[in-house]
Amino acid sequence: MQSPLFAYHDQQTQQRWSLQNKQMLRVTLEGHDDVLARKGTMVAYQGMVEFDAEYQSRDQARARARTGEGLDLMRCHGQGTVYLANLAQHVHVVEVEQDGLTVDSSYVLAMDSSLHHEVVAVDSLYGISGSGKYQLNITGRGKVALTTSGAPLLLQVTPDRYVNCDADAIVAWSTGLRVQMQAQTHSSGVWRRRGTTGEGWELGFMGTGFALVQPSELLPPQNARIGSGPAAQYGLGQQGARGQNQGNVWS
Protein backbone atom coordinates (compact mmCIF):
# COMPACT_ATOMS: atom_id res chain seq x y z
CA MET A 1 0.00 0.00 0.00
CA GLN A 2 1.26 3.48 -0.88
CA SER A 3 0.02 6.86 0.21
CA PRO A 4 1.35 10.31 1.22
CA LEU A 5 -0.01 9.43 4.67
CA PHE A 6 3.06 7.29 5.29
CA ALA A 7 5.14 10.46 5.47
CA TYR A 8 3.51 11.16 8.85
CA HIS A 9 5.11 8.26 10.75
CA ASP A 10 6.03 8.57 14.42
CA GLN A 11 9.16 10.59 15.17
CA GLN A 12 11.90 8.67 16.99
CA THR A 13 13.78 10.71 19.59
CA GLN A 14 15.72 10.24 22.81
CA GLN A 15 13.96 13.18 24.45
CA ARG A 16 11.24 12.43 26.99
CA TRP A 17 9.11 15.37 25.80
CA SER A 18 9.02 16.11 22.08
CA LEU A 19 6.65 17.26 19.36
CA GLN A 20 5.36 14.67 16.94
CA ASN A 21 4.31 17.65 14.85
CA LYS A 22 3.13 21.19 15.57
CA GLN A 23 -0.18 19.94 16.93
CA MET A 24 0.71 16.74 18.76
CA LEU A 25 2.87 16.08 21.82
CA ARG A 26 4.88 12.88 22.29
CA VAL A 27 5.85 11.89 25.86
CA THR A 28 7.93 8.83 26.79
CA LEU A 29 7.11 7.14 30.12
CA GLU A 30 9.73 4.99 31.78
CA GLY A 31 7.97 3.80 34.94
CA HIS A 32 8.78 6.91 37.00
CA ASP A 33 8.09 10.66 36.79
CA ASP A 34 4.44 10.42 35.81
CA VAL A 35 2.85 12.98 33.48
CA LEU A 36 -0.36 14.86 34.24
CA ALA A 37 -2.43 15.56 31.14
CA ARG A 38 -5.71 17.32 30.49
CA LYS A 39 -8.53 14.78 30.59
CA GLY A 40 -9.50 13.43 27.19
CA THR A 41 -6.39 14.62 25.34
CA MET A 42 -4.79 11.21 24.75
CA VAL A 43 -5.07 10.42 21.03
CA ALA A 44 -2.83 7.32 20.97
CA TYR A 45 -0.31 5.38 23.05
CA GLN A 46 2.11 2.46 22.79
CA GLY A 47 3.28 0.13 25.55
CA MET A 48 1.99 -0.57 29.05
CA VAL A 49 0.47 2.79 29.96
CA GLU A 50 -2.37 3.44 32.40
CA PHE A 51 -4.56 6.53 32.81
CA ASP A 52 -6.14 7.50 36.13
CA ALA A 53 -8.12 10.55 37.19
CA GLU A 54 -5.90 12.87 39.23
CA TYR A 55 -6.96 13.61 42.80
CA GLN A 56 -8.05 17.19 43.44
CA SER A 57 -7.39 18.55 46.92
CA ARG A 58 -10.08 20.32 48.92
CA ASP A 59 -8.34 23.68 48.43
CA GLN A 60 -8.09 23.11 44.68
CA ALA A 61 -11.75 22.13 44.45
CA ARG A 62 -12.78 25.18 46.47
CA ALA A 63 -10.71 27.52 44.29
CA ARG A 64 -12.15 25.93 41.14
CA ALA A 65 -15.72 26.43 42.40
CA ARG A 66 -15.14 30.08 43.31
CA THR A 67 -13.10 31.23 40.31
CA GLY A 68 -13.79 28.84 37.44
CA GLU A 69 -10.01 28.40 37.11
CA GLY A 70 -8.43 24.97 37.51
CA LEU A 71 -7.33 21.82 35.77
CA ASP A 72 -9.16 18.56 35.05
CA LEU A 73 -6.22 16.19 34.90
CA MET A 74 -5.48 12.53 34.38
CA ARG A 75 -2.29 10.80 35.49
CA CYS A 76 -0.37 8.93 32.78
CA HIS A 77 1.98 6.29 34.20
CA GLY A 78 3.71 3.09 33.18
CA GLN A 79 6.15 2.35 30.38
CA GLY A 80 5.54 3.42 26.81
CA THR A 81 4.77 6.42 24.65
CA VAL A 82 1.75 8.71 24.92
CA TYR A 83 0.53 11.07 22.21
CA LEU A 84 -1.49 14.09 23.38
CA ALA A 85 -3.41 16.76 21.43
CA ASN A 86 -6.35 19.10 21.89
CA LEU A 87 -8.54 20.41 19.04
CA ALA A 88 -5.59 20.56 16.62
CA GLN A 89 -4.11 23.49 18.53
CA HIS A 90 -0.39 24.25 18.27
CA VAL A 91 1.63 22.67 21.10
CA HIS A 92 4.62 24.30 22.83
CA VAL A 93 6.85 22.72 25.48
CA VAL A 94 8.09 25.10 28.20
CA GLU A 95 10.78 24.36 30.79
CA VAL A 96 9.61 25.67 34.17
CA GLU A 97 12.42 26.69 36.46
CA GLN A 98 12.79 28.73 39.63
CA ASP A 99 10.95 31.81 38.29
CA GLY A 100 7.72 29.86 37.68
CA LEU A 101 5.05 30.22 35.03
CA THR A 102 1.62 31.87 35.23
CA VAL A 103 -0.84 30.48 32.71
CA ASP A 104 -4.49 30.43 31.73
CA SER A 105 -5.58 26.88 32.61
CA SER A 106 -7.49 26.63 29.31
CA TYR A 107 -4.17 26.31 27.48
CA VAL A 108 -2.44 23.66 29.62
CA LEU A 109 -2.13 20.34 27.80
CA ALA A 110 0.22 18.43 30.13
CA MET A 111 2.85 18.85 32.83
CA ASP A 112 5.34 16.87 34.87
CA SER A 113 3.72 15.48 38.02
CA SER A 114 6.50 17.05 40.11
CA LEU A 115 5.19 20.57 39.40
CA HIS A 116 2.82 22.41 41.75
CA HIS A 117 -0.08 24.60 40.62
CA GLU A 118 -2.44 26.97 42.44
CA VAL A 119 -5.04 29.61 41.51
CA VAL A 120 -4.10 33.28 41.78
CA ALA A 121 -6.01 36.47 40.93
CA VAL A 122 -5.06 39.51 38.86
CA ASP A 123 -6.93 42.51 40.22
CA SER A 124 -8.69 45.16 38.16
CA LEU A 125 -7.15 48.63 38.05
CA TYR A 126 -10.56 50.15 38.64
CA GLY A 127 -11.52 48.08 41.66
CA ILE A 128 -14.64 46.71 39.97
CA SER A 129 -15.75 43.76 42.05
CA GLY A 130 -15.13 40.44 40.31
CA SER A 131 -13.58 41.89 37.16
CA GLY A 132 -10.13 40.47 37.90
CA LYS A 133 -8.65 37.63 35.88
CA TYR A 134 -7.88 34.30 37.55
CA GLN A 135 -4.83 32.29 36.48
CA LEU A 136 -2.69 29.35 37.55
CA ASN A 137 0.77 29.69 39.03
CA ILE A 138 2.92 26.68 38.13
CA THR A 139 6.08 26.31 40.21
CA GLY A 140 8.89 23.82 40.66
CA ARG A 141 11.13 22.27 38.04
CA GLY A 142 9.81 20.39 35.05
CA LYS A 143 8.09 20.71 31.71
CA VAL A 144 4.68 22.08 30.77
CA ALA A 145 3.01 21.72 27.37
CA LEU A 146 0.86 24.70 26.36
CA THR A 147 -1.56 24.98 23.45
CA THR A 148 -2.38 28.02 21.32
CA SER A 149 -4.83 28.69 18.51
CA GLY A 150 -2.22 29.24 15.81
CA ALA A 151 1.42 30.30 16.04
CA PRO A 152 1.91 32.55 19.10
CA LEU A 153 3.96 35.66 19.74
CA LEU A 154 6.54 35.73 22.55
CA LEU A 155 7.13 39.25 23.86
CA GLN A 156 10.13 40.05 26.05
CA VAL A 157 9.42 42.33 29.03
CA THR A 158 12.24 44.46 30.46
CA PRO A 159 12.33 47.25 33.07
CA ASP A 160 12.37 49.85 30.28
CA ARG A 161 9.99 48.01 27.95
CA TYR A 162 6.49 47.40 29.27
CA VAL A 163 4.10 45.09 27.41
CA ASN A 164 0.29 45.26 27.25
CA CYS A 165 -1.79 42.30 26.04
CA ASP A 166 -5.47 41.70 25.41
CA ALA A 167 -6.84 39.85 28.43
CA ASP A 168 -8.53 37.30 26.14
CA ALA A 169 -5.43 36.62 24.02
CA ILE A 170 -2.76 36.18 26.70
CA VAL A 171 -1.75 32.56 27.28
CA ALA A 172 1.07 32.68 29.84
CA TRP A 173 3.78 34.85 31.36
CA SER A 174 6.75 34.75 33.74
CA THR A 175 5.47 34.60 37.31
CA GLY A 176 7.99 37.22 38.46
CA LEU A 177 6.40 39.96 36.33
CA ARG A 178 4.24 42.64 37.92
CA VAL A 179 0.78 42.45 36.37
CA GLN A 180 -2.16 44.83 36.36
CA MET A 181 -5.54 44.46 34.69
CA GLN A 182 -6.69 47.71 33.13
CA ALA A 183 -8.54 49.44 30.31
CA GLN A 184 -7.07 52.27 28.24
CA THR A 185 -9.66 54.81 29.23
CA HIS A 186 -10.85 56.75 32.25
CA SER A 187 -12.90 54.74 34.76
CA SER A 188 -16.27 56.21 33.79
CA GLY A 189 -15.78 54.98 30.22
CA VAL A 190 -14.59 51.43 30.88
CA TRP A 191 -17.84 49.72 29.90
CA ARG A 192 -18.69 52.08 27.05
CA ARG A 193 -15.32 51.76 25.32
CA ARG A 194 -15.47 47.97 25.31
CA GLY A 195 -18.93 48.09 23.80
CA THR A 196 -18.08 50.45 20.95
CA THR A 197 -14.65 49.20 19.83
CA GLY A 198 -14.42 45.58 20.93
CA GLU A 199 -11.30 46.46 22.94
CA GLY A 200 -10.74 47.58 26.48
CA TRP A 201 -9.61 45.01 29.04
CA GLU A 202 -5.91 44.29 28.93
CA LEU A 203 -3.06 43.09 31.13
CA GLY A 204 -0.03 45.31 31.65
CA PHE A 205 3.31 43.56 32.38
CA MET A 206 6.32 45.17 34.05
CA GLY A 207 9.66 43.76 35.18
CA THR A 208 11.86 41.14 33.51
CA GLY A 209 10.45 38.10 31.73
CA PHE A 210 8.16 37.20 28.85
CA ALA A 211 4.50 37.20 27.85
CA LEU A 212 3.04 34.64 25.41
CA VAL A 213 0.12 35.77 23.24
CA GLN A 214 -1.93 33.71 20.76
CA PRO A 215 -3.37 35.13 17.50
CA SER A 216 -6.93 34.78 18.75
CA GLU A 217 -9.12 36.31 21.44
CA LEU A 218 -11.20 33.14 21.73
CA LEU A 219 -10.76 29.53 22.64
CA PRO A 220 -11.37 27.04 19.81
CA PRO A 221 -14.96 27.09 18.44
CA GLN A 222 -15.99 24.07 20.53
CA ASN A 223 -15.54 26.17 23.69
CA ALA A 224 -16.35 29.67 22.47
CA ARG A 225 -19.75 31.09 23.27
CA ILE A 226 -21.22 34.31 21.98
CA GLY A 227 -23.82 35.49 24.44
CA SER A 228 -26.32 38.29 24.53
CA GLY A 229 -27.21 41.12 26.87
CA PRO A 230 -24.97 43.70 28.59
CA ALA A 231 -22.24 41.25 29.67
CA ALA A 232 -21.64 40.03 26.12
CA GLN A 233 -21.93 43.55 24.69
CA TYR A 234 -19.06 44.77 26.85
CA GLY A 235 -16.77 41.81 26.18
CA LEU A 236 -17.54 40.18 29.52
CA GLY A 237 -19.26 37.02 28.36
CA GLN A 238 -18.29 33.39 28.83
CA GLN A 239 -14.68 33.94 27.79
CA GLY A 240 -14.36 37.75 27.77
CA ALA A 241 -11.72 38.56 30.40
CA ARG A 242 -13.02 35.63 32.44
CA GLY A 243 -16.40 37.28 32.56
CA GLN A 244 -17.92 34.26 34.26
CA ASN A 245 -16.23 35.51 37.44
CA GLN A 246 -18.33 38.68 37.56
CA GLY A 247 -19.68 39.06 41.05
CA ASN A 248 -17.16 36.71 42.66
CA VAL A 249 -14.67 38.05 45.18
CA TRP A 250 -11.38 36.25 45.64
CA SER A 251 -9.96 36.40 49.14
C-alpha positions, 0 to 999 in steps of 0.5 A: 500500500502506498500513500502520502499518509506514510510520510507522517510516521512517528518521530523517533527521539531520545527526548522524553518530551518532544513534538510529533508535529506542531499539533501533537505532543509525544511523551515517553514514560519509563515507569517513574516521573508520571505525566499529568495531562488534560482529561481526554487529550490522549489520542494514541499510546504504545506500551503498558500505559495506564490513565487514572483521574488525578486527585483534586485537593479540597483547596483546589476544588474550592478555588475551582468552584469560586473562580472557574479556574483549575485543571481537570487532569489525568495521570499517565503512568507506566512504560511506553509512549503517549501522544497528546493533542487538543482540538488541533491546537499548536503545542509548545513545550516550556521548561519551568524553572525557579521563576515559575510560570503563570498560565491560563488553565485553558491552554495547559495540555500536560505537565510533569507530576512534580510541578505544583499549581495553584489559583491566583487572581489579577486585580482590576485597576478600577476596583470593579468587584469580580472583574479580575482575571484568575490564572494558575501559578505553576512552580517547581522544576519540570516541563509544561506543554501549552496549546495556542490557537495558531502560532503565538507571539513571545514578547520580552518584558524588560524594566524599560519596555512594558508590554500590554496584552489583550486579556482574552489573548494572553496565554502565559507569562513569567510569574515574576512579572508585575501584572495589572488588569486595566482598560485604556480609558478613564474609569467612567468609560470602561464599559462604554469603550469595550462596547463600541470598539471591541477592545478595552480590558488588557493586562499590563506587564512590568519587570523582567520576563516574557509574555506569550500571546496567541493570535486569537481572542477566543478559545477554539470554536468548541468552547467559544460562546457568543452570548447576549445582553450587557455582559456580552456587549461589553466583552464580559461574556463566557470567555471575555476577560473571564467574565464568568467571574463577575460578582465573585470576590477572591480572598 
